[in-house]
Amino acid sequence: MAELIVLGVIAFVLFIFVMNAVKIVHPYQRGLVEQLGRYKTTTDPGLKMIAPIIQKLIRVDMREQVIDVPPQEVITKDNVTVTVDAVIYYEPTDPQRLVYNVANFIMAITKLAQTNLRNVIGDMSLDAALTSRDNVNVALREVLDDATDKWGVRVVRVEIQRIDPPTDVMDAMHEQMKAERTRRAVVLEAEGAREAAIARAEGDKRSRILHAEGVRQEAILHAEGEAQAIREVADADRFREETVALGEAEAVRSVYQAIHDGDPTPDLLAIKYLEALGVVADGSATKIFLPTDLSATLGSLGAIAELFRGDGGATPVTVPPAPQEESAD
């Protein structure tokens, strides 16, 4: 019975020994092996065997971690107190320095972030802090990354969650924003009215130009039409005059040919000549031009008159010389 008890105790001790000797390091972890209180080595993920009591395995999580920085009041460059809240993302790079170089990493990086947050925001005005969060994030990340490098940690990024000014400042900002929006609305309305007026003026100007162009084109076409009509009428009149002239010439040639073929006597020619002079004098002209040989013609007429009287021995009629031009009123 005593032997069974001893065997049981030995088995229990062995079980405890094996449980303490066998360690499992996960893929996202690294193991620090300490022997008799001193750092011995850093192990990779997997099944590890250590000597209990003599050795100790410390697991370090190598995944990216996030720390919420508590809200704090910060005074800006223009003496406005704002409440700032931020978060920090970091990842361990050296598990040995993370464990042995800092006792409480979370508290250390939180206090460091708060201190540098006051410095960064304190060098900026309220408007710059509200509109330049990216600049604040970059500046704070660079400061924290340099400070935590000796702790085996790399600060990935820093994000400012919110910046809350006091209530009276918020009210003033709302009023300012409202006034700015009203001003922009008035300016946009004025610009719209100006653009509309310019567009209407341009439209009226274009309309007047097109109307004047149409009137000018109409006048040009009308003048060209009248000129064309005048040219056609002139051509027609000229053609008609030429035709009449040709006809008259042909008629004169025909008459001349007929007279030549009929062999008229001088007495007959004189009578026809007088008839033609009567027709000429019957017009509305104020002047009548007589040929220069009128005396010879009148002499012939006198001879004809003597023939009609039958007095063969009468004294010849003496006709005075005729003037070259007579006026008929």
Secondary structure, 3 states (H helix, E strand, C coil): CHHHHHHHHHHHHHHHHHHHHEEEECCCEEEEEEECCEEEEEECCEEEECCCCCEEEEEEECCCEEEEEEEEEEECCCCCEEEEEEEEEEEECCHHHHHHCCCCHHHHHHHHHHHHHHHHHHCCCHHHHHHCHHHHHHHHHHHHHHHHHHHCEEEEEEEEEEEECCHHHHHHHHHHHHHHHHHHHHHHHHHHHHHHHHHHHHHHHHHHHHHHHHHHHHHHHHHHHHHHHHHHHHHHHHHHHHHHHHHHHHHHHHHHHHHHHHCCCHHHHHHHHHHHHHHHHCCCCCEEECCCCHHHHHHHHHHHHHHHHCCCCCCCCCCCCCCCEEECC
